[in-house]
Amino acid sequence: MEIVSHPEKCTGCMRCMLACSYTYTKKFSLSAARIKIKLPEYTIEFTNDCNNCGKCVEHCFYGALEVEK
């Protein structure tokens, strides 16, 4: 499984980052997320700690992230 990003659909809401950080640290912390949204360009990057769990995909309402099997 791999997570594919579509930055053109990103709105910068940061839901993916908050869901990621809460999953692994039990805190809502943008700096602790394993996915990073860079503004104002709306680029989507994953850190080396990302394990492709898909939590970010589950919380993206805009289709900017999807799981490719």
mmCIF file of the N, C-alpha and C atoms, coordinates in Angstrom:
data_MODEL
# 
_entry.id   MODEL 
# 
loop_
_atom_site.group_PDB 
_atom_site.id 
_atom_site.type_symbol 
_atom_site.label_atom_id 
_atom_site.label_alt_id 
_atom_site.label_comp_id 
_atom_site.label_asym_id 
_atom_site.label_entity_id 
_atom_site.label_seq_id 
_atom_site.pdbx_PDB_ins_code 
_atom_site.Cartn_x 
_atom_site.Cartn_y 
_atom_site.Cartn_z 
_atom_site.occupancy 
_atom_site.B_iso_or_equiv 
_atom_site.pdbx_formal_charge 
_atom_site.auth_seq_id 
_atom_site.auth_comp_id 
_atom_site.auth_asym_id 
_atom_site.auth_atom_id 
_atom_site.pdbx_PDB_model_num 
ATOM 1   N N  . MET A 1 1  ? 0.841   -1.175 0.000  1.00 0.00 ? 1  MET A N  1 
ATOM 2   C CA . MET A 1 1  ? 0.000   0.000  0.000  1.00 0.00 ? 1  MET A CA 1 
ATOM 3   C C  . MET A 1 1  ? 0.889   1.242  0.000  1.00 0.00 ? 1  MET A C  1 
ATOM 4   N N  . GLU A 1 2  ? 0.485   2.211  -0.784 1.00 0.00 ? 2  GLU A N  1 
ATOM 5   C CA . GLU A 1 2  ? 1.220   3.473  -0.873 1.00 0.00 ? 2  GLU A CA 1 
ATOM 6   C C  . GLU A 1 2  ? 0.223   4.621  -0.886 1.00 0.00 ? 2  GLU A C  1 
ATOM 7   N N  . ILE A 1 3  ? 0.585   5.721  -0.273 1.00 0.00 ? 3  ILE A N  1 
ATOM 8   C CA . ILE A 1 3  ? -0.268  6.901  -0.267 1.00 0.00 ? 3  ILE A CA 1 
ATOM 9   C C  . ILE A 1 3  ? 0.162   7.815  -1.398 1.00 0.00 ? 3  ILE A C  1 
ATOM 10  N N  . VAL A 1 4  ? -0.807  8.186  -2.215 1.00 0.00 ? 4  VAL A N  1 
ATOM 11  C CA . VAL A 1 4  ? -0.567  9.071  -3.344 1.00 0.00 ? 4  VAL A CA 1 
ATOM 12  C C  . VAL A 1 4  ? -1.194  10.422 -3.018 1.00 0.00 ? 4  VAL A C  1 
ATOM 13  N N  . SER A 1 5  ? -0.471  11.493 -3.308 1.00 0.00 ? 5  SER A N  1 
ATOM 14  C CA . SER A 1 5  ? -0.991  12.831 -3.027 1.00 0.00 ? 5  SER A CA 1 
ATOM 15  C C  . SER A 1 5  ? -1.399  13.542 -4.312 1.00 0.00 ? 5  SER A C  1 
ATOM 16  N N  . HIS A 1 6  ? -2.404  14.382 -4.173 1.00 0.00 ? 6  HIS A N  1 
ATOM 17  C CA . HIS A 1 6  ? -2.895  15.236 -5.256 1.00 0.00 ? 6  HIS A CA 1 
ATOM 18  C C  . HIS A 1 6  ? -2.928  16.665 -4.709 1.00 0.00 ? 6  HIS A C  1 
ATOM 19  N N  . PRO A 1 7  ? -1.776  17.325 -4.683 1.00 0.00 ? 7  PRO A N  1 
ATOM 20  C CA . PRO A 1 7  ? -1.687  18.640 -4.043 1.00 0.00 ? 7  PRO A CA 1 
ATOM 21  C C  . PRO A 1 7  ? -2.629  19.684 -4.638 1.00 0.00 ? 7  PRO A C  1 
ATOM 22  N N  . GLU A 1 8  ? -3.030  19.514 -5.877 1.00 0.00 ? 8  GLU A N  1 
ATOM 23  C CA . GLU A 1 8  ? -3.943  20.477 -6.495 1.00 0.00 ? 8  GLU A CA 1 
ATOM 24  C C  . GLU A 1 8  ? -5.325  20.459 -5.836 1.00 0.00 ? 8  GLU A C  1 
ATOM 25  N N  . LYS A 1 9  ? -5.631  19.398 -5.084 1.00 0.00 ? 9  LYS A N  1 
ATOM 26  C CA . LYS A 1 9  ? -6.909  19.298 -4.381 1.00 0.00 ? 9  LYS A CA 1 
ATOM 27  C C  . LYS A 1 9  ? -6.812  19.721 -2.916 1.00 0.00 ? 9  LYS A C  1 
ATOM 28  N N  . CYS A 1 10 ? -5.611  19.975 -2.441 1.00 0.00 ? 10 CYS A N  1 
ATOM 29  C CA . CYS A 1 10 ? -5.386  20.322 -1.037 1.00 0.00 ? 10 CYS A CA 1 
ATOM 30  C C  . CYS A 1 10 ? -5.895  21.731 -0.751 1.00 0.00 ? 10 CYS A C  1 
ATOM 31  N N  . THR A 1 11 ? -6.590  21.872 0.392  1.00 0.00 ? 11 THR A N  1 
ATOM 32  C CA . THR A 1 11 ? -7.093  23.178 0.807  1.00 0.00 ? 11 THR A CA 1 
ATOM 33  C C  . THR A 1 11 ? -6.274  23.767 1.959  1.00 0.00 ? 11 THR A C  1 
ATOM 34  N N  . GLY A 1 12 ? -5.320  22.993 2.476  1.00 0.00 ? 12 GLY A N  1 
ATOM 35  C CA . GLY A 1 12 ? -4.502  23.461 3.580  1.00 0.00 ? 12 GLY A CA 1 
ATOM 36  C C  . GLY A 1 12 ? -5.189  23.380 4.932  1.00 0.00 ? 12 GLY A C  1 
ATOM 37  N N  . CYS A 1 13 ? -6.192  22.532 5.063  1.00 0.00 ? 13 CYS A N  1 
ATOM 38  C CA . CYS A 1 13 ? -6.948  22.452 6.325  1.00 0.00 ? 13 CYS A CA 1 
ATOM 39  C C  . CYS A 1 13 ? -6.159  21.772 7.452  1.00 0.00 ? 13 CYS A C  1 
ATOM 40  N N  . MET A 1 14 ? -5.148  21.012 7.112  1.00 0.00 ? 14 MET A N  1 
ATOM 41  C CA . MET A 1 14 ? -4.256  20.337 8.067  1.00 0.00 ? 14 MET A CA 1 
ATOM 42  C C  . MET A 1 14 ? -4.905  19.185 8.848  1.00 0.00 ? 14 MET A C  1 
ATOM 43  N N  . ARG A 1 15 ? -6.100  18.755 8.453  1.00 0.00 ? 15 ARG A N  1 
ATOM 44  C CA . ARG A 1 15 ? -6.760  17.621 9.131  1.00 0.00 ? 15 ARG A CA 1 
ATOM 45  C C  . ARG A 1 15 ? -5.879  16.377 9.076  1.00 0.00 ? 15 ARG A C  1 
ATOM 46  N N  . CYS A 1 16 ? -5.229  16.151 7.950  1.00 0.00 ? 16 CYS A N  1 
ATOM 47  C CA . CYS A 1 16 ? -4.375  14.975 7.797  1.00 0.00 ? 16 CYS A CA 1 
ATOM 48  C C  . CYS A 1 16 ? -3.232  15.003 8.808  1.00 0.00 ? 16 CYS A C  1 
ATOM 49  N N  . MET A 1 17 ? -2.626  16.170 8.983  1.00 0.00 ? 17 MET A N  1 
ATOM 50  C CA . MET A 1 17 ? -1.511  16.310 9.913  1.00 0.00 ? 17 MET A CA 1 
ATOM 51  C C  . MET A 1 17 ? -1.969  16.120 11.357 1.00 0.00 ? 17 MET A C  1 
ATOM 52  N N  . LEU A 1 18 ? -3.116  16.664 11.702 1.00 0.00 ? 18 LEU A N  1 
ATOM 53  C CA . LEU A 1 18 ? -3.625  16.522 13.063 1.00 0.00 ? 18 LEU A CA 1 
ATOM 54  C C  . LEU A 1 18 ? -4.001  15.075 13.361 1.00 0.00 ? 18 LEU A C  1 
ATOM 55  N N  . ALA A 1 19 ? -4.616  14.391 12.398 1.00 0.00 ? 19 ALA A N  1 
ATOM 56  C CA . ALA A 1 19 ? -4.972  12.983 12.593 1.00 0.00 ? 19 ALA A CA 1 
ATOM 57  C C  . ALA A 1 19 ? -3.722  12.127 12.748 1.00 0.00 ? 19 ALA A C  1 
ATOM 58  N N  . CYS A 1 20 ? -2.713  12.411 11.958 1.00 0.00 ? 20 CYS A N  1 
ATOM 59  C CA . CYS A 1 20 ? -1.454  11.673 12.033 1.00 0.00 ? 20 CYS A CA 1 
ATOM 60  C C  . CYS A 1 20 ? -0.793  11.862 13.391 1.00 0.00 ? 20 CYS A C  1 
ATOM 61  N N  . SER A 1 21 ? -0.673  13.087 13.813 1.00 0.00 ? 21 SER A N  1 
ATOM 62  C CA . SER A 1 21 ? 0.006   13.338 15.088 1.00 0.00 ? 21 SER A CA 1 
ATOM 63  C C  . SER A 1 21 ? -0.760  12.716 16.245 1.00 0.00 ? 21 SER A C  1 
ATOM 64  N N  . TYR A 1 22 ? -2.083  12.792 16.219 1.00 0.00 ? 22 TYR A N  1 
ATOM 65  C CA . TYR A 1 22 ? -2.867  12.215 17.316 1.00 0.00 ? 22 TYR A CA 1 
ATOM 66  C C  . TYR A 1 22 ? -2.741  10.687 17.340 1.00 0.00 ? 22 TYR A C  1 
ATOM 67  N N  . THR A 1 23 ? -2.682  10.075 16.175 1.00 0.00 ? 23 THR A N  1 
ATOM 68  C CA . THR A 1 23 ? -2.547  8.617  16.090 1.00 0.00 ? 23 THR A CA 1 
ATOM 69  C C  . THR A 1 23 ? -1.275  8.138  16.773 1.00 0.00 ? 23 THR A C  1 
ATOM 70  N N  . TYR A 1 24 ? -0.191  8.869  16.603 1.00 0.00 ? 24 TYR A N  1 
ATOM 71  C CA . TYR A 1 24 ? 1.106   8.390  17.099 1.00 0.00 ? 24 TYR A CA 1 
ATOM 72  C C  . TYR A 1 24 ? 1.588   9.044  18.392 1.00 0.00 ? 24 TYR A C  1 
ATOM 73  N N  . THR A 1 25 ? 1.018   10.200 18.754 1.00 0.00 ? 25 THR A N  1 
ATOM 74  C CA . THR A 1 25 ? 1.486   10.859 19.977 1.00 0.00 ? 25 THR A CA 1 
ATOM 75  C C  . THR A 1 25 ? 0.360   11.143 20.974 1.00 0.00 ? 25 THR A C  1 
ATOM 76  N N  . LYS A 1 26 ? -0.878  10.912 20.552 1.00 0.00 ? 26 LYS A N  1 
ATOM 77  C CA . LYS A 1 26 ? -2.065  11.228 21.366 1.00 0.00 ? 26 LYS A CA 1 
ATOM 78  C C  . LYS A 1 26 ? -2.159  12.721 21.676 1.00 0.00 ? 26 LYS A C  1 
ATOM 79  N N  . LYS A 1 27 ? -1.556  13.535 20.806 1.00 0.00 ? 27 LYS A N  1 
ATOM 80  C CA . LYS A 1 27 ? -1.626  14.985 20.903 1.00 0.00 ? 27 LYS A CA 1 
ATOM 81  C C  . LYS A 1 27 ? -1.868  15.544 19.502 1.00 0.00 ? 27 LYS A C  1 
ATOM 82  N N  . PHE A 1 28 ? -2.626  16.626 19.439 1.00 0.00 ? 28 PHE A N  1 
ATOM 83  C CA . PHE A 1 28 ? -2.798  17.315 18.172 1.00 0.00 ? 28 PHE A CA 1 
ATOM 84  C C  . PHE A 1 28 ? -1.642  18.291 18.022 1.00 0.00 ? 28 PHE A C  1 
ATOM 85  N N  . SER A 1 29 ? -0.665  17.916 17.205 1.00 0.00 ? 29 SER A N  1 
ATOM 86  C CA . SER A 1 29 ? 0.546   18.721 17.046 1.00 0.00 ? 29 SER A CA 1 
ATOM 87  C C  . SER A 1 29 ? 1.017   18.652 15.601 1.00 0.00 ? 29 SER A C  1 
ATOM 88  N N  . LEU A 1 30 ? 0.958   19.783 14.919 1.00 0.00 ? 30 LEU A N  1 
ATOM 89  C CA . LEU A 1 30 ? 1.395   19.798 13.520 1.00 0.00 ? 30 LEU A CA 1 
ATOM 90  C C  . LEU A 1 30 ? 2.855   19.399 13.382 1.00 0.00 ? 30 LEU A C  1 
ATOM 91  N N  . SER A 1 31 ? 3.673   19.769 14.334 1.00 0.00 ? 31 SER A N  1 
ATOM 92  C CA . SER A 1 31 ? 5.102   19.454 14.242 1.00 0.00 ? 31 SER A CA 1 
ATOM 93  C C  . SER A 1 31 ? 5.385   17.966 14.448 1.00 0.00 ? 31 SER A C  1 
ATOM 94  N N  . ALA A 1 32 ? 4.467   17.239 15.070 1.00 0.00 ? 32 ALA A N  1 
ATOM 95  C CA . ALA A 1 32 ? 4.671   15.805 15.322 1.00 0.00 ? 32 ALA A CA 1 
ATOM 96  C C  . ALA A 1 32 ? 4.129   14.919 14.208 1.00 0.00 ? 32 ALA A C  1 
ATOM 97  N N  . ALA A 1 33 ? 3.471   15.499 13.224 1.00 0.00 ? 33 ALA A N  1 
ATOM 98  C CA . ALA A 1 33 ? 2.879   14.718 12.136 1.00 0.00 ? 33 ALA A CA 1 
ATOM 99  C C  . ALA A 1 33 ? 3.943   14.147 11.213 1.00 0.00 ? 33 ALA A C  1 
ATOM 100 N N  . ARG A 1 34 ? 3.620   13.010 10.630 1.00 0.00 ? 34 ARG A N  1 
ATOM 101 C CA . ARG A 1 34 ? 4.523   12.353 9.682  1.00 0.00 ? 34 ARG A CA 1 
ATOM 102 C C  . ARG A 1 34 ? 4.230   12.757 8.247  1.00 0.00 ? 34 ARG A C  1 
ATOM 103 N N  . ILE A 1 35 ? 3.236   13.593 8.088  1.00 0.00 ? 35 ILE A N  1 
ATOM 104 C CA . ILE A 1 35 ? 2.912   14.198 6.796  1.00 0.00 ? 35 ILE A CA 1 
ATOM 105 C C  . ILE A 1 35 ? 3.036   15.702 6.987  1.00 0.00 ? 35 ILE A C  1 
ATOM 106 N N  . LYS A 1 36 ? 3.544   16.380 5.990  1.00 0.00 ? 36 LYS A N  1 
ATOM 107 C CA . LYS A 1 36 ? 3.754   17.832 6.080  1.00 0.00 ? 36 LYS A CA 1 
ATOM 108 C C  . LYS A 1 36 ? 3.108   18.515 4.883  1.00 0.00 ? 36 LYS A C  1 
ATOM 109 N N  . ILE A 1 37 ? 2.289   19.508 5.182  1.00 0.00 ? 37 ILE A N  1 
ATOM 110 C CA . ILE A 1 37 ? 1.683   20.338 4.144  1.00 0.00 ? 37 ILE A CA 1 
ATOM 111 C C  . ILE A 1 37 ? 2.434   21.657 4.146  1.00 0.00 ? 37 ILE A C  1 
ATOM 112 N N  . LYS A 1 38 ? 2.999   22.001 3.017  1.00 0.00 ? 38 LYS A N  1 
ATOM 113 C CA . LYS A 1 38 ? 3.772   23.245 2.905  1.00 0.00 ? 38 LYS A CA 1 
ATOM 114 C C  . LYS A 1 38 ? 2.897   24.299 2.217  1.00 0.00 ? 38 LYS A C  1 
ATOM 115 N N  . LEU A 1 39 ? 2.719   25.408 2.907  1.00 0.00 ? 39 LEU A N  1 
ATOM 116 C CA . LEU A 1 39 ? 1.931   26.507 2.364  1.00 0.00 ? 39 LEU A CA 1 
ATOM 117 C C  . LEU A 1 39 ? 2.858   27.645 1.987  1.00 0.00 ? 39 LEU A C  1 
ATOM 118 N N  . PRO A 1 40 ? 2.576   28.495 1.047  1.00 0.00 ? 40 PRO A N  1 
ATOM 119 C CA . PRO A 1 40 ? 1.329   28.602 0.313  1.00 0.00 ? 40 PRO A CA 1 
ATOM 120 C C  . PRO A 1 40 ? 1.283   27.762 -0.957 1.00 0.00 ? 40 PRO A C  1 
ATOM 121 N N  . GLU A 1 41 ? 2.286   26.956 -1.219 1.00 0.00 ? 41 GLU A N  1 
ATOM 122 C CA . GLU A 1 41 ? 2.325   26.165 -2.458 1.00 0.00 ? 41 GLU A CA 1 
ATOM 123 C C  . GLU A 1 41 ? 1.416   24.950 -2.413 1.00 0.00 ? 41 GLU A C  1 
ATOM 124 N N  . TYR A 1 42 ? 0.993   24.532 -1.206 1.00 0.00 ? 42 TYR A N  1 
ATOM 125 C CA . TYR A 1 42 ? 0.192   23.319 -1.021 1.00 0.00 ? 42 TYR A CA 1 
ATOM 126 C C  . TYR A 1 42 ? 0.919   22.073 -1.516 1.00 0.00 ? 42 TYR A C  1 
ATOM 127 N N  . THR A 1 43 ? 2.166   21.939 -1.136 1.00 0.00 ? 43 THR A N  1 
ATOM 128 C CA . THR A 1 43 ? 2.889   20.709 -1.431 1.00 0.00 ? 43 THR A CA 1 
ATOM 129 C C  . THR A 1 43 ? 2.679   19.742 -0.274 1.00 0.00 ? 43 THR A C  1 
ATOM 130 N N  . ILE A 1 44 ? 2.659   18.459 -0.584 1.00 0.00 ? 44 ILE A N  1 
ATOM 131 C CA . ILE A 1 44 ? 2.421   17.414 0.405  1.00 0.00 ? 44 ILE A CA 1 
ATOM 132 C C  . ILE A 1 44 ? 3.644   16.517 0.431  1.00 0.00 ? 44 ILE A C  1 
ATOM 133 N N  . GLU A 1 45 ? 4.245   16.388 1.616  1.00 0.00 ? 45 GLU A N  1 
ATOM 134 C CA . GLU A 1 45 ? 5.435   15.552 1.771  1.00 0.00 ? 45 GLU A CA 1 
ATOM 135 C C  . GLU A 1 45 ? 5.244   14.622 2.955  1.00 0.00 ? 45 GLU A C  1 
ATOM 136 N N  . PHE A 1 46 ? 5.912   13.492 2.912  1.00 0.00 ? 46 PHE A N  1 
ATOM 137 C CA . PHE A 1 46 ? 5.865   12.527 4.006  1.00 0.00 ? 46 PHE A CA 1 
ATOM 138 C C  . PHE A 1 46 ? 7.263   12.403 4.598  1.00 0.00 ? 46 PHE A C  1 
ATOM 139 N N  . THR A 1 47 ? 7.349   12.329 5.927  1.00 0.00 ? 47 THR A N  1 
ATOM 140 C CA . THR A 1 47 ? 8.649   12.177 6.579  1.00 0.00 ? 47 THR A CA 1 
ATOM 141 C C  . THR A 1 47 ? 9.102   10.726 6.465  1.00 0.00 ? 47 THR A C  1 
ATOM 142 N N  . ASN A 1 48 ? 10.338  10.475 6.839  1.00 0.00 ? 48 ASN A N  1 
ATOM 143 C CA . ASN A 1 48 ? 10.868  9.111  6.822  1.00 0.00 ? 48 ASN A CA 1 
ATOM 144 C C  . ASN A 1 48 ? 10.164  8.209  7.832  1.00 0.00 ? 48 ASN A C  1 
ATOM 145 N N  . ASP A 1 49 ? 9.505   8.801  8.826  1.00 0.00 ? 49 ASP A N  1 
ATOM 146 C CA . ASP A 1 49 ? 8.780   8.020  9.828  1.00 0.00 ? 49 ASP A CA 1 
ATOM 147 C C  . ASP A 1 49 ? 7.414   7.541  9.349  1.00 0.00 ? 49 ASP A C  1 
ATOM 148 N N  . CYS A 1 50 ? 6.947   8.029  8.230  1.00 0.00 ? 50 CYS A N  1 
ATOM 149 C CA . CYS A 1 50 ? 5.637   7.623  7.707  1.00 0.00 ? 50 CYS A CA 1 
ATOM 150 C C  . CYS A 1 50 ? 5.658   6.128  7.391  1.00 0.00 ? 50 CYS A C  1 
ATOM 151 N N  . ASN A 1 51 ? 4.626   5.419  7.887  1.00 0.00 ? 51 ASN A N  1 
ATOM 152 C CA . ASN A 1 51 ? 4.537   3.979  7.617  1.00 0.00 ? 51 ASN A CA 1 
ATOM 153 C C  . ASN A 1 51 ? 3.358   3.636  6.711  1.00 0.00 ? 51 ASN A C  1 
ATOM 154 N N  . ASN A 1 52 ? 2.796   4.643  6.030  1.00 0.00 ? 52 ASN A N  1 
ATOM 155 C CA . ASN A 1 52 ? 1.681   4.453  5.100  1.00 0.00 ? 52 ASN A CA 1 
ATOM 156 C C  . ASN A 1 52 ? 0.462   3.814  5.750  1.00 0.00 ? 52 ASN A C  1 
ATOM 157 N N  . CYS A 1 53 ? 0.161   4.202  6.989  1.00 0.00 ? 53 CYS A N  1 
ATOM 158 C CA . CYS A 1 53 ? -0.980  3.619  7.700  1.00 0.00 ? 53 CYS A CA 1 
ATOM 159 C C  . CYS A 1 53 ? -2.314  4.046  7.096  1.00 0.00 ? 53 CYS A C  1 
ATOM 160 N N  . GLY A 1 54 ? -2.365  5.216  6.473  1.00 0.00 ? 54 GLY A N  1 
ATOM 161 C CA . GLY A 1 54 ? -3.581  5.689  5.833  1.00 0.00 ? 54 GLY A CA 1 
ATOM 162 C C  . GLY A 1 54 ? -4.479  6.556  6.693  1.00 0.00 ? 54 GLY A C  1 
ATOM 163 N N  . LYS A 1 55 ? -4.076  6.873  7.926  1.00 0.00 ? 55 LYS A N  1 
ATOM 164 C CA . LYS A 1 55 ? -4.906  7.733  8.776  1.00 0.00 ? 55 LYS A CA 1 
ATOM 165 C C  . LYS A 1 55 ? -5.111  9.101  8.135  1.00 0.00 ? 55 LYS A C  1 
ATOM 166 N N  . CYS A 1 56 ? -4.100  9.615  7.491  1.00 0.00 ? 56 CYS A N  1 
ATOM 167 C CA . CYS A 1 56 ? -4.220  10.916 6.830  1.00 0.00 ? 56 CYS A CA 1 
ATOM 168 C C  . CYS A 1 56 ? -5.258  10.864 5.704  1.00 0.00 ? 56 CYS A C  1 
ATOM 169 N N  . VAL A 1 57 ? -5.275  9.751  4.988  1.00 0.00 ? 57 VAL A N  1 
ATOM 170 C CA . VAL A 1 57 ? -6.221  9.573  3.888  1.00 0.00 ? 57 VAL A CA 1 
ATOM 171 C C  . VAL A 1 57 ? -7.654  9.551  4.421  1.00 0.00 ? 57 VAL A C  1 
ATOM 172 N N  . GLU A 1 58 ? -7.865  8.854  5.526  1.00 0.00 ? 58 GLU A N  1 
ATOM 173 C CA . GLU A 1 58 ? -9.193  8.761  6.134  1.00 0.00 ? 58 GLU A CA 1 
ATOM 174 C C  . GLU A 1 58 ? -9.741  10.121 6.528  1.00 0.00 ? 58 GLU A C  1 
ATOM 175 N N  . HIS A 1 59 ? -8.879  11.055 6.857  1.00 0.00 ? 59 HIS A N  1 
ATOM 176 C CA . HIS A 1 59 ? -9.315  12.353 7.341  1.00 0.00 ? 59 HIS A CA 1 
ATOM 177 C C  . HIS A 1 59 ? -9.237  13.472 6.299  1.00 0.00 ? 59 HIS A C  1 
ATOM 178 N N  . CYS A 1 60 ? -8.904  13.143 5.083  1.00 0.00 ? 60 CYS A N  1 
ATOM 179 C CA . CYS A 1 60 ? -8.864  14.140 4.007  1.00 0.00 ? 60 CYS A CA 1 
ATOM 180 C C  . CYS A 1 60 ? -10.229 14.185 3.319  1.00 0.00 ? 60 CYS A C  1 
ATOM 181 N N  . PHE A 1 61 ? -10.930 15.298 3.502  1.00 0.00 ? 61 PHE A N  1 
ATOM 182 C CA . PHE A 1 61 ? -12.269 15.459 2.922  1.00 0.00 ? 61 PHE A CA 1 
ATOM 183 C C  . PHE A 1 61 ? -12.237 15.889 1.452  1.00 0.00 ? 61 PHE A C  1 
ATOM 184 N N  . TYR A 1 62 ? -11.070 16.235 0.930  1.00 0.00 ? 62 TYR A N  1 
ATOM 185 C CA . TYR A 1 62 ? -10.999 16.866 -0.369 1.00 0.00 ? 62 TYR A CA 1 
ATOM 186 C C  . TYR A 1 62 ? -10.357 16.026 -1.471 1.00 0.00 ? 62 TYR A C  1 
ATOM 187 N N  . GLY A 1 63 ? -9.982  14.793 -1.142 1.00 0.00 ? 63 GLY A N  1 
ATOM 188 C CA . GLY A 1 63 ? -9.402  13.913 -2.152 1.00 0.00 ? 63 GLY A CA 1 
ATOM 189 C C  . GLY A 1 63 ? -7.963  14.221 -2.493 1.00 0.00 ? 63 GLY A C  1 
ATOM 190 N N  . ALA A 1 64 ? -7.281  14.941 -1.627 1.00 0.00 ? 64 ALA A N  1 
ATOM 191 C CA . ALA A 1 64 ? -5.871  15.269 -1.879 1.00 0.00 ? 64 ALA A CA 1 
ATOM 192 C C  . ALA A 1 64 ? -4.963  14.082 -1.574 1.00 0.00 ? 64 ALA A C  1 
ATOM 193 N N  . LEU A 1 65 ? -5.478  13.090 -0.839 1.00 0.00 ? 65 LEU A N  1 
ATOM 194 C CA . LEU A 1 65 ? -4.713  11.902 -0.501 1.00 0.00 ? 65 LEU A CA 1 
ATOM 195 C C  . LEU A 1 65 ? -5.542  10.669 -0.830 1.00 0.00 ? 65 LEU A C  1 
ATOM 196 N N  . GLU A 1 66 ? -4.880  9.646  -1.337 1.00 0.00 ? 66 GLU A N  1 
ATOM 197 C CA . GLU A 1 66 ? -5.574  8.384  -1.595 1.00 0.00 ? 66 GLU A CA 1 
ATOM 198 C C  . GLU A 1 66 ? -4.607  7.217  -1.427 1.00 0.00 ? 66 GLU A C  1 
ATOM 199 N N  . VAL A 1 67 ? -5.175  6.066  -1.125 1.00 0.00 ? 67 VAL A N  1 
ATOM 200 C CA . VAL A 1 67 ? -4.367  4.862  -0.975 1.00 0.00 ? 67 VAL A CA 1 
ATOM 201 C C  . VAL A 1 67 ? -4.328  4.137  -2.307 1.00 0.00 ? 67 VAL A C  1 
ATOM 202 N N  . GLU A 1 68 ? -3.134  3.862  -2.762 1.00 0.00 ? 68 GLU A N  1 
ATOM 203 C CA . GLU A 1 68 ? -2.941  3.088  -3.989 1.00 0.00 ? 68 GLU A CA 1 
ATOM 204 C C  . GLU A 1 68 ? -2.469  1.709  -3.581 1.00 0.00 ? 68 GLU A C  1 
ATOM 205 N N  . LYS A 1 69 ? -3.189  0.687  -3.985 1.00 0.00 ? 69 LYS A N  1 
ATOM 206 C CA . LYS A 1 69 ? -2.844  -0.680 -3.594 1.00 0.00 ? 69 LYS A CA 1 
ATOM 207 C C  . LYS A 1 69 ? -2.052  -1.396 -4.647 1.00 0.00 ? 69 LYS A C  1 
# 
